[in-house]
Amino acid sequence: MKKLSLFQKFDFSAWQTGKSFMVQSAKFNAKKGCVTLDVVIVEDKTNYGDSTISNIFEKFKKKQFW
């Protein structure tokens, strides 16, 4: 992802402002006791200081352990 260095302390609440997300898939892993979500950024209105920069359609994974 581009311009993550702008977020020295990663604060998801601040980072997600201006973005919309879509879960592409969800997988349960019984061995690890977690659910893995594949997430896509579908809207990005974040001001990165350069109008050519956007993270739209970038993907990331989120794991939730029980």
All heavy atoms as TSV, in Angstrom:
chain	resi	resn	atom	element	x	y	z
A	1	MET	N	N	0.836	-1.179	0.000
A	1	MET	CA	C	0.000	0.000	0.000
A	1	MET	C	C	0.878	1.238	0.000
A	1	MET	O	O	1.963	1.224	0.546
A	1	MET	CB	C	-0.919	-0.022	1.200
A	1	MET	CG	C	-1.939	-1.098	1.098
A	1	MET	SD	S	-3.287	-0.777	2.201
A	1	MET	CE	C	-3.859	-2.431	2.362
A	2	LYS	N	N	0.366	2.273	-0.547
A	2	LYS	CA	C	1.131	3.492	-0.720
A	2	LYS	C	C	0.953	4.439	0.460
A	2	LYS	O	O	-0.114	4.508	1.051
A	2	LYS	CB	C	0.707	4.172	-2.014
A	2	LYS	CG	C	0.942	3.308	-3.235
A	2	LYS	CD	C	0.159	3.825	-4.415
A	2	LYS	CE	C	0.174	2.856	-5.553
A	2	LYS	NZ	N	-0.753	1.741	-5.385
A	3	LYS	N	N	2.001	5.158	0.790
A	3	LYS	CA	C	1.993	6.246	1.785
A	3	LYS	C	C	1.657	5.790	3.203
A	3	LYS	O	O	1.212	6.581	4.025
A	3	LYS	CB	C	1.039	7.368	1.357
A	3	LYS	CG	C	1.436	8.063	0.080
A	3	LYS	CD	C	2.585	8.977	0.312
A	3	LYS	CE	C	2.872	9.815	-0.914
A	3	LYS	NZ	N	3.821	10.852	-0.676
A	4	LEU	N	N	1.880	4.518	3.542
A	4	LEU	CA	C	1.643	4.066	4.921
A	4	LEU	C	C	2.614	4.737	5.887
A	4	LEU	O	O	2.335	4.835	7.078
A	4	LEU	CB	C	1.771	2.549	5.029
A	4	LEU	CG	C	0.553	1.761	4.575
A	4	LEU	CD1	C	0.835	0.268	4.685
A	4	LEU	CD2	C	-0.679	2.116	5.352
A	5	SER	N	N	3.746	5.206	5.382
A	5	SER	CA	C	4.711	5.870	6.260
A	5	SER	C	C	4.134	7.159	6.862
A	5	SER	O	O	4.660	7.677	7.837
A	5	SER	CB	C	6.004	6.178	5.509
A	5	SER	OG	O	5.745	7.089	4.448
A	6	LEU	N	N	3.038	7.674	6.283
A	6	LEU	CA	C	2.387	8.856	6.862
A	6	LEU	C	C	1.752	8.524	8.211
A	6	LEU	O	O	1.475	9.402	9.006
A	6	LEU	CB	C	1.302	9.385	5.917
A	6	LEU	CG	C	1.781	9.979	4.604
A	6	LEU	CD1	C	0.583	10.355	3.742
A	6	LEU	CD2	C	2.645	11.193	4.848
A	7	PHE	N	N	1.533	7.254	8.456
A	7	PHE	CA	C	0.887	6.803	9.684
A	7	PHE	C	C	1.948	6.106	10.538
A	7	PHE	O	O	2.009	4.890	10.600
A	7	PHE	CB	C	-0.270	5.853	9.353
A	7	PHE	CG	C	-1.312	6.477	8.462
A	7	PHE	CD1	C	-1.227	6.377	7.087
A	7	PHE	CD2	C	-2.368	7.193	9.008
A	7	PHE	CE1	C	-2.172	6.954	6.262
A	7	PHE	CE2	C	-3.328	7.773	8.197
A	7	PHE	CZ	C	-3.233	7.655	6.823
A	8	GLN	N	N	2.813	6.896	11.208
A	8	GLN	CA	C	3.922	6.341	11.985
A	8	GLN	C	C	3.424	5.402	13.075
A	8	GLN	O	O	3.981	4.351	13.287
A	8	GLN	CB	C	4.767	7.466	12.586
A	8	GLN	CG	C	5.501	8.273	11.549
A	8	GLN	CD	C	6.515	7.453	10.776
A	8	GLN	OE1	O	7.255	6.671	11.350
A	8	GLN	NE2	N	6.532	7.606	9.465
A	9	LYS	N	N	2.426	5.827	13.807
A	9	LYS	CA	C	1.755	4.954	14.773
A	9	LYS	C	C	0.495	4.504	14.054
A	9	LYS	O	O	-0.357	5.326	13.715
A	9	LYS	CB	C	1.391	5.726	16.033
A	9	LYS	CG	C	0.585	4.923	17.013
A	9	LYS	CD	C	0.167	5.753	18.203
A	9	LYS	CE	C	-0.807	4.958	19.027
A	9	LYS	NZ	N	-1.516	5.794	19.985
A	10	PHE	N	N	0.406	3.215	13.770
A	10	PHE	CA	C	-0.732	2.775	12.969
A	10	PHE	C	C	-1.993	2.800	13.800
A	10	PHE	O	O	-2.183	2.007	14.717
A	10	PHE	CB	C	-0.498	1.394	12.369
A	10	PHE	CG	C	-1.494	1.087	11.295
A	10	PHE	CD1	C	-1.358	1.653	10.050
A	10	PHE	CD2	C	-2.568	0.271	11.545
A	10	PHE	CE1	C	-2.283	1.407	9.051
A	10	PHE	CE2	C	-3.498	0.008	10.556
A	10	PHE	CZ	C	-3.356	0.576	9.304
A	11	ASP	N	N	-2.842	3.737	13.476
A	11	ASP	CA	C	-4.128	3.925	14.135
A	11	ASP	C	C	-5.201	3.601	13.092
A	11	ASP	O	O	-5.482	4.416	12.208
A	11	ASP	CB	C	-4.238	5.366	14.623
A	11	ASP	CG	C	-5.554	5.683	15.298
A	11	ASP	OD1	O	-6.447	4.813	15.347
A	11	ASP	OD2	O	-5.687	6.820	15.782
A	12	PHE	N	N	-5.765	2.409	13.178
A	12	PHE	CA	C	-6.713	1.983	12.156
A	12	PHE	C	C	-7.885	2.945	12.048
A	12	PHE	O	O	-8.351	3.239	10.948
A	12	PHE	CB	C	-7.224	0.560	12.418
A	12	PHE	CG	C	-8.142	0.075	11.326
A	12	PHE	CD1	C	-7.623	-0.437	10.151
A	12	PHE	CD2	C	-9.516	0.158	11.470
A	12	PHE	CE1	C	-8.464	-0.868	9.118
A	12	PHE	CE2	C	-10.359	-0.268	10.456
A	12	PHE	CZ	C	-9.837	-0.780	9.280
A	13	SER	N	N	-8.360	3.472	13.173
A	13	SER	CA	C	-9.484	4.406	13.137
A	13	SER	C	C	-9.165	5.632	12.293
A	13	SER	O	O	-9.992	6.086	11.509
A	13	SER	CB	C	-9.871	4.841	14.552
A	13	SER	OG	O	-10.368	3.747	15.272
A	14	ALA	N	N	-7.961	6.165	12.435
A	14	ALA	CA	C	-7.557	7.325	11.637
A	14	ALA	C	C	-7.351	6.921	10.180
A	14	ALA	O	O	-7.762	7.637	9.260
A	14	ALA	CB	C	-6.283	7.942	12.200
A	15	TRP	N	N	-6.714	5.781	9.958
A	15	TRP	CA	C	-6.397	5.330	8.610
A	15	TRP	C	C	-7.646	5.029	7.789
A	15	TRP	O	O	-7.720	5.336	6.611
A	15	TRP	CB	C	-5.498	4.097	8.668
A	15	TRP	CG	C	-5.161	3.533	7.334
A	15	TRP	CD1	C	-4.248	4.013	6.437
A	15	TRP	CD2	C	-5.743	2.389	6.723
A	15	TRP	NE1	N	-4.225	3.224	5.311
A	15	TRP	CE2	C	-5.136	2.212	5.468
A	15	TRP	CE3	C	-6.716	1.479	7.119
A	15	TRP	CZ2	C	-5.468	1.186	4.612
A	15	TRP	CZ3	C	-7.043	0.448	6.261
A	15	TRP	CH2	C	-6.423	0.307	5.026
A	16	GLN	N	N	-8.672	4.448	8.422
A	16	GLN	CA	C	-9.855	4.035	7.687
A	16	GLN	C	C	-10.802	5.191	7.362
A	16	GLN	O	O	-11.700	5.041	6.538
A	16	GLN	CB	C	-10.604	2.923	8.436
A	16	GLN	CG	C	-11.142	3.321	9.785
A	16	GLN	CD	C	-12.516	3.945	9.750
A	16	GLN	OE1	O	-13.344	3.624	8.923
A	16	GLN	NE2	N	-12.763	4.859	10.657
A	17	THR	N	N	-10.565	6.366	7.946
A	17	THR	CA	C	-11.410	7.521	7.665
A	17	THR	C	C	-11.343	7.869	6.187
A	17	THR	O	O	-10.270	7.975	5.610
A	17	THR	CB	C	-10.964	8.731	8.520
A	17	THR	OG1	O	-11.065	8.378	9.894
A	17	THR	CG2	C	-11.814	9.954	8.246
A	18	GLY	N	N	-12.490	8.009	5.554
A	18	GLY	CA	C	-12.561	8.327	4.133
A	18	GLY	C	C	-12.493	7.114	3.221
A	18	GLY	O	O	-12.464	7.256	2.007
A	19	LYS	N	N	-12.448	5.930	3.812
A	19	LYS	CA	C	-12.370	4.708	3.020
A	19	LYS	C	C	-13.620	3.857	3.242
A	19	LYS	O	O	-14.224	3.894	4.305
A	19	LYS	CB	C	-11.141	3.885	3.414
A	19	LYS	CG	C	-9.820	4.542	3.087
A	19	LYS	CD	C	-8.668	3.673	3.560
A	19	LYS	CE	C	-7.345	4.321	3.307
A	19	LYS	NZ	N	-7.126	5.538	4.083
A	20	SER	N	N	-13.964	3.085	2.224
A	20	SER	CA	C	-15.011	2.070	2.341
A	20	SER	C	C	-14.386	0.738	1.964
A	20	SER	O	O	-13.520	0.672	1.085
A	20	SER	CB	C	-16.174	2.373	1.399
A	20	SER	OG	O	-16.802	3.569	1.761
A	21	PHE	N	N	-14.838	-0.310	2.625
A	21	PHE	CA	C	-14.239	-1.630	2.450
A	21	PHE	C	C	-15.290	-2.652	2.030
A	21	PHE	O	O	-16.462	-2.500	2.339
A	21	PHE	CB	C	-13.596	-2.102	3.764
A	21	PHE	CG	C	-12.609	-1.138	4.334
A	21	PHE	CD1	C	-12.993	-0.218	5.294
A	21	PHE	CD2	C	-11.300	-1.136	3.900
A	21	PHE	CE1	C	-12.083	0.677	5.822
A	21	PHE	CE2	C	-10.380	-0.235	4.414
A	21	PHE	CZ	C	-10.776	0.671	5.377
A	22	MET	N	N	-14.833	-3.699	1.357
A	22	MET	CA	C	-15.693	-4.815	0.993
A	22	MET	C	C	-14.945	-6.096	1.341
A	22	MET	O	O	-13.762	-6.233	1.005
A	22	MET	CB	C	-15.996	-4.794	-0.496
A	22	MET	CG	C	-16.885	-5.939	-0.945
A	22	MET	SD	S	-17.302	-5.889	-2.703
A	22	MET	CE	C	-15.726	-6.298	-3.435
A	23	VAL	N	N	-15.614	-7.005	2.036
A	23	VAL	CA	C	-15.020	-8.303	2.341
A	23	VAL	C	C	-15.163	-9.174	1.098
A	23	VAL	O	O	-16.266	-9.399	0.602
A	23	VAL	CB	C	-15.699	-8.964	3.556
A	23	VAL	CG1	C	-15.148	-10.362	3.774
A	23	VAL	CG2	C	-15.500	-8.112	4.801
A	24	GLN	N	N	-14.029	-9.622	0.591
A	24	GLN	CA	C	-14.014	-10.432	-0.621
A	24	GLN	C	C	-14.219	-11.912	-0.295
A	24	GLN	O	O	-14.876	-12.629	-1.036
A	24	GLN	CB	C	-12.690	-10.230	-1.350
A	24	GLN	CG	C	-12.655	-10.752	-2.751
A	24	GLN	CD	C	-11.401	-10.317	-3.473
A	24	GLN	OE1	O	-10.329	-10.264	-2.885
A	24	GLN	NE2	N	-11.534	-10.009	-4.747
A	25	SER	N	N	-13.648	-12.360	0.828
A	25	SER	CA	C	-13.852	-13.744	1.244
A	25	SER	C	C	-13.574	-13.866	2.738
A	25	SER	O	O	-12.898	-13.028	3.325
A	25	SER	CB	C	-12.949	-14.705	0.463
A	25	SER	OG	O	-11.600	-14.499	0.804
A	26	ALA	N	N	-14.123	-14.921	3.318
A	26	ALA	CA	C	-13.911	-15.225	4.731
A	26	ALA	C	C	-13.618	-16.712	4.842
A	26	ALA	O	O	-14.333	-17.538	4.269
A	26	ALA	CB	C	-15.134	-14.857	5.555
A	27	LYS	N	N	-12.538	-17.046	5.556
A	27	LYS	CA	C	-12.143	-18.442	5.709
A	27	LYS	C	C	-11.921	-18.744	7.191
A	27	LYS	O	O	-11.212	-18.008	7.877
A	27	LYS	CB	C	-10.861	-18.722	4.928
A	27	LYS	CG	C	-10.998	-18.489	3.443
A	27	LYS	CD	C	-9.673	-18.601	2.750
A	27	LYS	CE	C	-9.807	-18.155	1.306
A	27	LYS	NZ	N	-8.530	-17.909	0.680
A	28	PHE	N	N	-12.508	-19.836	7.652
A	28	PHE	CA	C	-12.314	-20.263	9.034
A	28	PHE	C	C	-11.209	-21.296	9.075
A	28	PHE	O	O	-11.199	-22.244	8.289
A	28	PHE	CB	C	-13.606	-20.853	9.608
A	28	PHE	CG	C	-13.449	-21.356	11.008
A	28	PHE	CD1	C	-13.236	-20.480	12.061
A	28	PHE	CD2	C	-13.483	-22.706	11.278
A	28	PHE	CE1	C	-13.080	-20.940	13.350
A	28	PHE	CE2	C	-13.331	-23.191	12.567
A	28	PHE	CZ	C	-13.126	-22.293	13.607
A	29	ASN	N	N	-10.260	-21.116	9.985
A	29	ASN	CA	C	-9.169	-22.067	10.172
A	29	ASN	C	C	-9.305	-22.650	11.578
A	29	ASN	O	O	-8.933	-22.005	12.563
A	29	ASN	CB	C	-7.817	-21.370	9.997
A	29	ASN	CG	C	-6.655	-22.326	10.056
A	29	ASN	OD1	O	-6.673	-23.317	10.786
A	29	ASN	ND2	N	-5.611	-22.026	9.307
A	30	ALA	N	N	-9.857	-23.850	11.685
A	30	ALA	CA	C	-10.090	-24.480	12.987
A	30	ALA	C	C	-8.784	-24.785	13.702
A	30	ALA	O	O	-8.708	-24.703	14.931
A	30	ALA	CB	C	-10.905	-25.758	12.802
A	31	LYS	N	N	-7.751	-25.140	12.958
A	31	LYS	CA	C	-6.458	-25.480	13.561
A	31	LYS	C	C	-5.858	-24.275	14.301
A	31	LYS	O	O	-5.348	-24.403	15.405
A	31	LYS	CB	C	-5.491	-25.965	12.489
A	31	LYS	CG	C	-4.172	-26.483	13.036
A	31	LYS	CD	C	-3.248	-26.915	11.909
A	31	LYS	CE	C	-3.344	-28.414	11.762
A	31	LYS	NZ	N	-2.349	-28.952	10.816
A	32	LYS	N	N	-5.927	-23.105	13.691
A	32	LYS	CA	C	-5.393	-21.887	14.307
A	32	LYS	C	C	-6.429	-21.169	15.164
A	32	LYS	O	O	-6.100	-20.274	15.934
A	32	LYS	CB	C	-4.884	-20.919	13.236
A	32	LYS	CG	C	-3.674	-21.431	12.502
A	32	LYS	CD	C	-3.180	-20.401	11.498
A	32	LYS	CE	C	-1.957	-20.900	10.756
A	32	LYS	NZ	N	-1.481	-19.911	9.766
A	33	GLY	N	N	-7.694	-21.538	15.006
A	33	GLY	CA	C	-8.762	-20.899	15.768
A	33	GLY	C	C	-8.992	-19.460	15.343
A	33	GLY	O	O	-9.125	-18.574	16.181
A	34	CYS	N	N	-9.022	-19.233	14.031
A	34	CYS	CA	C	-9.205	-17.861	13.561
A	34	CYS	C	C	-10.027	-17.827	12.282
A	34	CYS	O	O	-10.191	-18.820	11.596
A	34	CYS	CB	C	-7.874	-17.170	13.336
A	34	CYS	SG	S	-6.941	-17.781	11.931
A	35	VAL	N	N	-10.531	-16.654	11.992
A	35	VAL	CA	C	-11.191	-16.360	10.728
A	35	VAL	C	C	-10.307	-15.357	10.007
A	35	VAL	O	O	-9.859	-14.376	10.596
A	35	VAL	CB	C	-12.600	-15.776	10.947
A	35	VAL	CG1	C	-13.214	-15.321	9.629
A	35	VAL	CG2	C	-13.497	-16.774	11.641
A	36	THR	N	N	-10.044	-15.616	8.727
A	36	THR	CA	C	-9.267	-14.695	7.905
A	36	THR	C	C	-10.193	-14.036	6.898
A	36	THR	O	O	-10.895	-14.725	6.158
A	36	THR	CB	C	-8.137	-15.427	7.162
A	36	THR	OG1	O	-7.290	-16.067	8.115
A	36	THR	CG2	C	-7.313	-14.464	6.322
A	37	LEU	N	N	-10.195	-12.705	6.905
A	37	LEU	CA	C	-10.995	-11.943	5.956
A	37	LEU	C	C	-10.075	-11.349	4.899
A	37	LEU	O	O	-9.045	-10.760	5.229
A	37	LEU	CB	C	-11.730	-10.801	6.661
A	37	LEU	CG	C	-12.676	-11.175	7.788
A	37	LEU	CD1	C	-13.223	-9.914	8.442
A	37	LEU	CD2	C	-13.790	-12.066	7.292
A	38	ASP	N	N	-10.430	-11.502	3.635
A	38	ASP	CA	C	-9.758	-10.808	2.548
A	38	ASP	C	C	-10.588	-9.560	2.273
A	38	ASP	O	O	-11.772	-9.660	1.923
A	38	ASP	CB	C	-9.683	-11.683	1.292
A	38	ASP	CG	C	-8.728	-12.846	1.468
A	38	ASP	OD1	O	-7.681	-12.665	2.115
A	38	ASP	OD2	O	-9.027	-13.939	0.964
A	39	VAL	N	N	-9.974	-8.394	2.445
A	39	VAL	CA	C	-10.682	-7.122	2.381
A	39	VAL	C	C	-10.125	-6.279	1.236
A	39	VAL	O	O	-8.917	-6.245	1.019
A	39	VAL	CB	C	-10.536	-6.358	3.721
A	39	VAL	CG1	C	-11.311	-5.056	3.692
A	39	VAL	CG2	C	-10.989	-7.226	4.888
A	40	VAL	N	N	-11.021	-5.590	0.518
A	40	VAL	CA	C	-10.638	-4.701	-0.576
A	40	VAL	C	C	-11.115	-3.289	-0.244
A	40	VAL	O	O	-12.242	-3.101	0.230
A	40	VAL	CB	C	-11.293	-5.151	-1.905
A	40	VAL	CG1	C	-10.929	-4.208	-3.039
A	40	VAL	CG2	C	-10.916	-6.570	-2.247
A	41	ILE	N	N	-10.247	-2.302	-0.486
A	41	ILE	CA	C	-10.640	-0.900	-0.326
A	41	ILE	C	C	-11.396	-0.508	-1.597
A	41	ILE	O	O	-10.837	-0.557	-2.690
A	41	ILE	CB	C	-9.411	0.006	-0.136
A	41	ILE	CG1	C	-8.633	-0.411	1.104
A	41	ILE	CG2	C	-9.829	1.477	-0.056
A	41	ILE	CD1	C	-7.278	0.257	1.248
A	42	VAL	N	N	-12.671	-0.160	-1.464
A	42	VAL	CA	C	-13.485	0.156	-2.636
A	42	VAL	C	C	-13.704	1.657	-2.815
A	42	VAL	O	O	-14.193	2.094	-3.862
A	42	VAL	CB	C	-14.839	-0.588	-2.609
A	42	VAL	CG1	C	-14.621	-2.087	-2.748
A	42	VAL	CG2	C	-15.634	-0.270	-1.360
A	43	GLU	N	N	-13.345	2.439	-1.810
A	43	GLU	CA	C	-13.434	3.901	-1.907
A	43	GLU	C	C	-12.345	4.495	-1.028
A	43	GLU	O	O	-12.136	4.033	0.087
A	43	GLU	CB	C	-14.813	4.365	-1.442
A	43	GLU	CG	C	-15.033	5.851	-1.542
A	43	GLU	CD	C	-16.428	6.258	-1.087
A	43	GLU	OE1	O	-16.937	5.688	-0.099
A	43	GLU	OE2	O	-17.000	7.135	-1.731
A	44	ASP	N	N	-11.629	5.485	-1.533
A	44	ASP	CA	C	-10.555	6.116	-0.761
A	44	ASP	C	C	-10.556	7.616	-1.009
A	44	ASP	O	O	-10.143	8.088	-2.061
A	44	ASP	CB	C	-9.196	5.518	-1.150
A	44	ASP	CG	C	-8.062	5.999	-0.257
A	44	ASP	OD1	O	-8.327	6.779	0.677
A	44	ASP	OD2	O	-6.919	5.587	-0.487
A	45	LYS	N	N	-11.054	8.365	-0.025
A	45	LYS	CA	C	-11.096	9.827	-0.110
A	45	LYS	C	C	-10.034	10.458	0.789
A	45	LYS	O	O	-10.117	11.633	1.122
A	45	LYS	CB	C	-12.480	10.331	0.283
A	45	LYS	CG	C	-13.569	9.885	-0.676
A	45	LYS	CD	C	-14.910	10.423	-0.265
A	45	LYS	CE	C	-15.987	9.968	-1.229
A	45	LYS	NZ	N	-17.309	10.429	-0.825
A	46	THR	N	N	-9.024	9.682	1.167
A	46	THR	CA	C	-7.966	10.170	2.044
A	46	THR	C	C	-7.074	11.153	1.292
A	46	THR	O	O	-6.716	10.926	0.144
A	46	THR	CB	C	-7.109	8.993	2.557
A	46	THR	OG1	O	-7.974	8.048	3.185
A	46	THR	CG2	C	-6.056	9.457	3.537
A	47	ASN	N	N	-6.698	12.249	1.966
A	47	ASN	CA	C	-5.783	13.230	1.392
A	47	ASN	C	C	-4.360	12.810	1.729
A	47	ASN	O	O	-3.921	12.929	2.858
A	47	ASN	CB	C	-6.074	14.627	1.940
A	47	ASN	CG	C	-5.150	15.679	1.368
A	47	ASN	OD1	O	-4.260	15.395	0.566
A	47	ASN	ND2	N	-5.359	16.906	1.781
A	48	TYR	N	N	-3.620	12.326	0.728
A	48	TYR	CA	C	-2.246	11.893	0.916
A	48	TYR	C	C	-1.248	12.985	0.552
A	48	TYR	O	O	-0.051	12.748	0.525
A	48	TYR	CB	C	-1.962	10.641	0.072
A	48	TYR	CG	C	-2.755	9.433	0.503
A	48	TYR	CD1	C	-3.853	9.009	-0.225
A	48	TYR	CD2	C	-2.405	8.709	1.642
A	48	TYR	CE1	C	-4.588	7.902	0.158
A	48	TYR	CE2	C	-3.124	7.601	2.033
A	48	TYR	CZ	C	-4.218	7.205	1.283
A	48	TYR	OH	O	-4.938	6.108	1.674
A	49	GLY	N	N	-1.750	14.173	0.200
A	49	GLY	CA	C	-0.867	15.259	-0.194
A	49	GLY	C	C	-0.468	15.200	-1.660
A	49	GLY	O	O	0.308	16.016	-2.129
A	50	ASP	N	N	-0.981	14.242	-2.400
A	50	ASP	CA	C	-0.696	14.082	-3.826
A	50	ASP	C	C	-1.948	13.469	-4.448
A	50	ASP	O	O	-2.320	12.342	-4.127
A	50	ASP	CB	C	0.510	13.158	-4.016
A	50	ASP	CG	C	0.893	12.943	-5.468
A	50	ASP	OD1	O	0.085	13.265	-6.370
A	50	ASP	OD2	O	2.001	12.430	-5.701
A	51	SER	N	N	-2.599	14.198	-5.322
A	51	SER	CA	C	-3.887	13.759	-5.872
A	51	SER	C	C	-3.778	12.502	-6.734
A	51	SER	O	O	-4.790	11.874	-7.042
A	51	SER	CB	C	-4.531	14.884	-6.683
A	51	SER	OG	O	-3.702	15.236	-7.778
A	52	THR	N	N	-2.561	12.110	-7.112
A	52	THR	CA	C	-2.404	10.897	-7.922
A	52	THR	C	C	-2.300	9.635	-7.066
A	52	THR	O	O	-2.302	8.530	-7.591
A	52	THR	CB	C	-1.150	10.984	-8.823
A	52	THR	OG1	O	0.010	11.033	-8.003
A	52	THR	CG2	C	-1.215	12.191	-9.737
A	53	ILE	N	N	-2.207	9.802	-5.742
A	53	ILE	CA	C	-2.058	8.663	-4.827
A	53	ILE	C	C	-3.420	8.233	-4.303
A	53	ILE	O	O	-4.210	9.051	-3.839
A	53	ILE	CB	C	-1.143	9.029	-3.633
A	53	ILE	CG1	C	0.226	9.471	-4.098
A	53	ILE	CG2	C	-1.053	7.879	-2.642
A	53	ILE	CD1	C	1.037	8.391	-4.762
A	54	SER	N	N	-3.682	6.945	-4.373
A	54	SER	CA	C	-4.902	6.366	-3.831
A	54	SER	C	C	-4.638	4.896	-3.520
A	54	SER	O	O	-3.814	4.257	-4.175
A	54	SER	CB	C	-6.045	6.477	-4.847
A	54	SER	OG	O	-7.188	5.806	-4.368
A	55	ASN	N	N	-5.325	4.369	-2.543
A	55	ASN	CA	C	-5.225	2.952	-2.210
A	55	ASN	C	C	-6.465	2.185	-2.661
A	55	ASN	O	O	-6.681	1.051	-2.227
A	55	ASN	CB	C	-5.015	2.766	-0.705
A	55	ASN	CG	C	-3.582	3.028	-0.306
A	55	ASN	OD1	O	-2.665	2.533	-0.935
A	55	ASN	ND2	N	-3.389	3.821	0.726
A	56	ILE	N	N	-7.260	2.791	-3.535
A	56	ILE	CA	C	-8.468	2.121	-4.001
A	56	ILE	C	C	-8.100	0.804	-4.694
A	56	ILE	O	O	-7.110	0.728	-5.425
A	56	ILE	CB	C	-9.307	3.040	-4.910
A	56	ILE	CG1	C	-10.710	2.472	-5.045
A	56	ILE	CG2	C	-8.652	3.264	-6.247
A	56	ILE	CD1	C	-11.727	3.454	-5.565
A	57	PHE	N	N	-8.844	-0.220	-4.390
A	57	PHE	CA	C	-8.694	-1.590	-4.891
A	57	PHE	C	C	-7.471	-2.308	-4.331
A	57	PHE	O	O	-7.173	-3.416	-4.757
A	57	PHE	CB	C	-8.721	-1.655	-6.423
A	57	PHE	CG	C	-9.986	-1.075	-7.004
A	57	PHE	CD1	C	-9.934	-0.072	-7.948
A	57	PHE	CD2	C	-11.225	-1.517	-6.576
A	57	PHE	CE1	C	-11.100	0.476	-8.469
A	57	PHE	CE2	C	-12.394	-0.977	-7.090
A	57	PHE	CZ	C	-12.327	0.019	-8.032
A	58	GLU	N	N	-6.788	-1.722	-3.348
A	58	GLU	CA	C	-5.726	-2.452	-2.648
A	58	GLU	C	C	-6.393	-3.487	-1.750
A	58	GLU	O	O	-7.504	-3.281	-1.253
A	58	GLU	CB	C	-4.857	-1.509	-1.805
A	58	GLU	CG	C	-4.024	-0.560	-2.618
A	58	GLU	CD	C	-2.849	-1.241	-3.318
A	58	GLU	OE1	O	-2.449	-2.350	-2.897
A	58	GLU	OE2	O	-2.353	-0.656	-4.277
A	59	LYS	N	N	-5.707	-4.595	-1.518
A	59	LYS	CA	C	-6.250	-5.685	-0.702
A	59	LYS	C	C	-5.397	-5.878	0.541
A	59	LYS	O	O	-4.198	-5.601	0.538
A	59	LYS	CB	C	-6.258	-6.989	-1.497
A	59	LYS	CG	C	-7.129	-6.945	-2.721
A	59	LYS	CD	C	-7.047	-8.244	-3.493
A	59	LYS	CE	C	-7.882	-8.173	-4.750
A	59	LYS	NZ	N	-7.805	-9.412	-5.519
A	60	PHE	N	N	-6.035	-6.343	1.612
A	60	PHE	CA	C	-5.305	-6.738	2.807
A	60	PHE	C	C	-6.081	-7.841	3.509
A	60	PHE	O	O	-7.251	-8.068	3.218
A	60	PHE	CB	C	-5.031	-5.545	3.732
A	60	PHE	CG	C	-6.262	-4.877	4.302
A	60	PHE	CD1	C	-6.759	-5.252	5.541
A	60	PHE	CD2	C	-6.900	-3.863	3.608
A	60	PHE	CE1	C	-7.876	-4.630	6.077
A	60	PHE	CE2	C	-8.010	-3.232	4.128
A	60	PHE	CZ	C	-8.497	-3.619	5.362
A	61	LYS	N	N	-5.400	-8.534	4.396
A	61	LYS	CA	C	-6.025	-9.612	5.168
A	61	LYS	C	C	-6.165	-9.175	6.617
A	61	LYS	O	O	-5.307	-8.478	7.161
A	61	LYS	CB	C	-5.170	-10.874	5.122
A	61	LYS	CG	C	-5.129	-11.523	3.757
A	61	LYS	CD	C	-4.358	-12.835	3.812
A	61	LYS	CE	C	-4.240	-13.459	2.441
A	61	LYS	NZ	N	-5.470	-14.042	1.975
A	62	LYS	N	N	-7.245	-9.595	7.229
A	62	LYS	CA	C	-7.478	-9.351	8.651
A	62	LYS	C	C	-7.783	-10.693	9.295
A	62	LYS	O	O	-8.676	-11.413	8.840
A	62	LYS	CB	C	-8.653	-8.388	8.830
A	62	LYS	CG	C	-9.171	-8.259	10.237
A	62	LYS	CD	C	-8.148	-7.648	11.155
A	62	LYS	CE	C	-8.710	-7.438	12.556
A	62	LYS	NZ	N	-8.031	-8.157	13.583
A	63	LYS	N	N	-7.002	-11.043	10.321
A	63	LYS	CA	C	-7.248	-12.293	11.052
A	63	LYS	C	C	-7.860	-11.967	12.402
A	63	LYS	O	O	-7.418	-11.063	13.103
A	63	LYS	CB	C	-5.952	-13.057	11.259
A	63	LYS	CG	C	-5.397	-13.613	9.977
A	63	LYS	CD	C	-4.165	-14.461	10.222
A	63	LYS	CE	C	-3.648	-14.989	8.903
A	63	LYS	NZ	N	-2.474	-15.820	9.088
A	64	GLN	N	N	-8.889	-12.716	12.741
A	64	GLN	CA	C	-9.553	-12.576	14.031
A	64	GLN	C	C	-9.417	-13.904	14.764
A	64	GLN	O	O	-9.943	-14.913	14.313
A	64	GLN	CB	C	-11.016	-12.200	13.850
A	64	GLN	CG	C	-11.764	-12.045	15.142
A	64	GLN	CD	C	-11.229	-10.916	15.991
A	64	GLN	OE1	O	-11.013	-9.818	15.519
A	64	GLN	NE2	N	-10.992	-11.187	17.251
A	65	PHE	N	N	-8.696	-13.892	15.882
A	65	PHE	CA	C	-8.507	-15.108	16.675
A	65	PHE	C	C	-9.553	-15.182	17.770
A	65	PHE	O	O	-10.009	-14.170	18.293
A	65	PHE	CB	C	-7.097	-15.119	17.305
A	65	PHE	CG	C	-6.016	-15.265	16.279
A	65	PHE	CD1	C	-5.422	-14.147	15.718
A	65	PHE	CD2	C	-5.594	-16.519	15.873
A	65	PHE	CE1	C	-4.432	-14.275	14.759
A	65	PHE	CE2	C	-4.606	-16.661	14.913
A	65	PHE	CZ	C	-4.027	-15.530	14.366
A	66	TRP	N	N	-9.935	-16.401	18.110
A	66	TRP	CA	C	-10.918	-16.619	19.179
A	66	TRP	C	C	-10.257	-16.948	20.457
A	66	TRP	O	O	-9.374	-17.559	20.684
A	66	TRP	CB	C	-11.887	-17.735	18.800
A	66	TRP	CG	C	-12.542	-17.527	17.491
A	66	TRP	CD1	C	-12.377	-18.286	16.385
A	66	TRP	CD2	C	-13.434	-16.482	17.089
A	66	TRP	NE1	N	-13.113	-17.786	15.339
A	66	TRP	CE2	C	-13.760	-16.671	15.750
A	66	TRP	CE3	C	-13.970	-15.392	17.741
A	66	TRP	CZ2	C	-14.624	-15.830	15.058
A	66	TRP	CZ3	C	-14.816	-14.564	17.047
A	66	TRP	CH2	C	-15.131	-14.783	15.724
